[in-house]
């Protein structure tokens, strides 16, 4: 029997120290670049959105990649792209990231949630949102280190 894999992951990470550095004027180009980085690794960008201080990337991944490989490739390559293409030398991502598995039955809900980032964030901070994700996915954490 051949292998059949459905691996959808919702990644979330912030700019370093949650600096408001992501500008709406270049977001579409950033999302396109993230799609290219995923495509080079046989992944697919399903949705992406950002606020000035953090990013959501929803992707379909092949079984041959680890989550760490994907997150590191997305963060390192996009940071370099922002430095080189947009000439923002102070830009950096936070050290860590969140990676949350998504069931196909939740696909449209996740896409809608990501699309509405700019609508719900005036009412809720990145920190509140991220802690809610950790709780909902039953991920243990130490609050002292979550937002380093």
C-alpha positions as CSV (number, residue, x, y, z in Angstrom):
1,X,0.0,0.0,0.0
2,X,1.2,3.5,-0.8
3,X,1.4,6.2,1.9
4,X,-1.2,9.0,2.0
5,X,-0.5,12.0,4.2
6,X,-2.5,15.0,5.1
7,X,-0.4,17.3,7.3
8,X,-1.8,20.8,7.7
9,X,-0.1,23.2,10.1
10,X,-0.9,26.7,11.4
11,X,2.3,28.4,12.2
12,X,2.4,31.6,14.3
13,X,5.4,33.7,15.3
14,X,6.1,37.3,16.2
15,X,8.6,39.9,15.3
16,X,11.4,40.2,17.8
17,X,10.1,42.0,21.0
18,X,6.8,42.3,19.1
19,X,8.1,45.4,17.3
20,X,5.4,46.7,14.9
21,X,7.6,46.2,11.7
22,X,5.3,44.4,9.3
23,X,3.8,46.9,6.9
24,X,0.6,46.2,5.0
25,X,2.2,47.8,1.9
26,X,4.6,44.8,1.5
27,X,2.6,42.0,3.1
28,X,1.4,40.5,-0.2
29,X,5.0,40.2,-1.4
30,X,6.0,38.6,1.9
31,X,3.2,36.1,1.6
32,X,4.2,35.3,-2.0
33,X,7.8,34.8,-0.9
34,X,6.7,32.5,2.0
35,X,4.7,30.5,-0.6
36,X,7.9,30.1,-2.7
37,X,9.9,28.9,0.3
38,X,7.2,26.3,1.1
39,X,6.9,25.3,-2.6
40,X,10.7,24.7,-2.8
41,X,10.2,22.1,-0.1
42,X,7.1,20.5,-1.7
43,X,4.8,22.4,0.8
44,X,1.8,24.5,-0.1
45,X,0.8,27.9,1.4
46,X,-2.9,27.7,2.1
47,X,-3.3,31.1,3.8
48,X,-1.2,33.8,5.4
49,X,-1.9,37.1,7.1
50,X,-0.1,39.4,9.5
51,X,-0.5,42.3,11.9
52,X,2.3,44.7,12.5
53,X,3.9,42.5,15.2
54,X,3.2,38.9,14.1
55,X,2.5,36.4,11.3
56,X,0.2,33.5,10.7
57,X,1.1,30.9,8.0
58,X,-1.3,28.0,7.2
59,X,0.4,25.3,5.1
60,X,0.1,21.8,3.8
61,X,3.4,19.9,4.3
62,X,4.9,16.7,2.9
63,X,5.8,14.0,5.4
64,X,9.5,14.4,4.6
65,X,9.8,17.7,6.4
66,X,9.9,18.3,10.2
67,X,8.0,21.2,11.6
68,X,11.3,22.7,12.8
69,X,12.8,22.6,9.3
70,X,9.8,24.3,7.9
71,X,9.6,27.0,10.6
72,X,13.4,27.7,10.4
73,X,13.3,27.9,6.6
74,X,10.3,30.3,6.6
75,X,11.7,32.5,9.3
76,X,15.4,32.6,8.1
77,X,14.6,33.1,4.4
78,X,11.8,35.7,5.0
79,X,14.0,37.6,7.4
80,X,16.8,37.7,4.8
81,X,14.3,38.7,2.1
82,X,13.1,41.6,4.2
83,X,16.6,42.7,4.8
84,X,17.7,42.4,1.2
85,X,14.6,43.4,-0.7
86,X,12.9,45.9,1.6
87,X,16.1,47.3,3.2
88,X,14.9,47.0,6.8
89,X,18.1,46.0,8.5
90,X,16.6,46.1,12.0
91,X,14.0,43.4,11.1
92,X,14.1,40.1,13.1
93,X,11.7,37.4,14.1
94,X,11.3,36.1,17.6
95,X,13.4,33.0,18.5
96,X,10.5,30.6,18.8
97,X,7.3,29.8,17.0
98,X,4.0,28.0,17.4
99,X,3.0,25.1,15.2
100,X,-0.5,23.8,15.5
101,X,-2.0,20.8,13.6
102,X,-5.2,21.4,11.7
103,X,-7.8,18.8,10.9
104,X,-9.3,19.0,7.3
105,X,-12.7,19.5,9.0
106,X,-11.4,22.8,10.5
107,X,-9.8,24.0,7.2
108,X,-12.4,26.8,6.5
109,X,-12.5,27.9,10.1
110,X,-8.7,28.3,10.1
111,X,-8.7,30.2,6.8
112,X,-11.4,32.5,8.1
113,X,-9.5,33.1,11.4
114,X,-6.3,34.0,9.6
115,X,-8.1,36.3,7.1
116,X,-9.7,38.2,10.0
117,X,-6.4,39.0,11.8
118,X,-6.7,42.7,11.4
119,X,-10.3,42.7,12.6
120,X,-9.8,40.9,15.9
121,X,-6.4,42.2,16.9
122,X,-7.5,45.7,17.9
123,X,-9.5,43.9,20.6
124,X,-6.9,41.2,21.6
125,X,-3.1,41.3,21.8
126,X,-0.8,38.8,20.2
127,X,0.1,37.6,23.7
128,X,-3.5,36.9,24.6
129,X,-4.1,35.2,21.2
130,X,-1.0,33.0,21.5
131,X,-1.7,31.9,25.1
132,X,-5.2,30.9,24.0
133,X,-3.7,28.7,21.2
134,X,-1.4,27.0,23.7
135,X,-4.3,26.4,26.1
136,X,-6.7,25.2,23.3
137,X,-4.0,22.7,22.0
138,X,-3.2,21.6,25.6
139,X,0.5,22.6,25.3
140,X,2.3,23.0,28.5
141,X,4.3,26.2,28.9
142,X,6.2,28.4,31.3
143,X,5.0,31.9,31.0
144,X,8.5,33.2,31.9
145,X,9.8,31.9,28.5
146,X,6.8,32.0,26.1
147,X,7.5,35.4,24.7
148,X,11.3,35.5,24.6
